[in-house]
Amino acid sequence: MSRKPDTWNGKSRGGYTGYAIFIFLIRKVGLRAAYILLGFVSFYFIPFAPRATKAVWQFYRRRIGCGRMESLFRLWRHYYVFGQTIIDRVAVENGMGSKFKYEFENYDQTKQMFREGRCLVMIGAHFGAPAVGADYMGEYARRMHMVMLDAEHRRIKEALNRFGQTLHLNIIPVGEDPLASIFDIKAALDRGDCVSFMGDRFLSGSRTFEADFLGARARFPQGPFLIAEKMQVPVIFYFATREGHRTYRFRFVNIDPVSGGRWDGQRCFKQFVPELEREVKRSPSQWFNFYNFWNL
């Protein structure tokens, strides 16, 4: 009998504690010093987050194909880059967006859709720092809504409120009653807004698609793709990668998953997996799923 695949438990690193620590560092010692201190903080997670450490180690050894010594270095770097993206997001939330540089790929068509007031489903992943993009979106950011598990939203909001900050993103929280979030999603799309989903995590018991991903079978949530199909809304994939010194690359993938004149959620999903795989292969240290994604 095959084992039940491991799933995300609904808890993410970088919640209350992570935000509180990095808000404090940025305020007290500055952005550059926060990066330096992060190098030491990253060592802490290796022994004290054993489940995450094991998952990241297996990711580099079995999926990326790294040797033992390289995997050990990449393990530390994985935590470090994750901390960098949290620091960057907190910095942007604190009005420091001008300290970062932005590069774009295929943004013109997405921007045109915003200008025309067309509704849009944007699907990304727990990769890089997609929330940093709210700064360059400008006026369009007010029409963007991020679907997020309610527990995650509350932890982040609590940390920001403690330091007198507010979360500038529009959040659609998903709680015990998923029907309520569906109404909020539909209302946003009916207004011609954009709703953003993460297409690489699902909670136990939810419906999933299955596909080959980095050389092994893995499961992905059906929800984001089926919502686009049910509501017949255009879909764009979105990835934000930290390229170097305070530089982010924003890549938009315009797709046309039409079957018989209608948007097809499964065809959309089949185009999403290779695009995510391309990004993960290019920057494996920026894929932040700290659990056994393949149940290895």
Disulfide bonds with the S-S distance in Angstrom:
none
